[in-house]
């Protein structure tokens, strides 16, 4: 496929070495080595040179290289129609295999369709695939801590019991941000110890590290850490 050739034309092997250290769950041979700003150029080249390969590329799963997954996400993020974006994302999610791929997912149409998206999040957060679960928690963090907030959404995340570091870390980030935007509600979850010990303590750690939490709040949170 020309798509893969175009990707390799933007290869930076030293950056591939660096990136593989940031994503330790994948072996080095999975990385081509492409810097983030290059993807705009890559997409433009693909649309100009081989637009007929875009749809076959999106259905040719699983991809061989990490950068193919990143490119896949870039294409999904450009979709303006909500239903189409969700459909293509659900095809892709079972093949998402690391945090760097999932954390880049965010079509603009999702923000405009939060009433529909939350129904999908409810399903994804129960999925057995850890990175599908991580995406669900990520979307709660991105879209549902302000105007669209509902304490029930934090309950979904608090009930998670996982051995996956990247699932628990995203849950911790969710609650750290919830303490910023929904202090009273998030604090109740900590007081009741609704999360597992590691995630509970990590959420407090991340909140304390935040400049958006006051010194008084940080002092109070320190007293809520669970001693192992």
Order of alpha helices (4+ residues) and beta strands (2+ residues): alpha-alpha-alpha-alpha-alpha-alpha-alpha-alpha-alpha-alpha-alpha-alpha-alpha-alpha-alpha
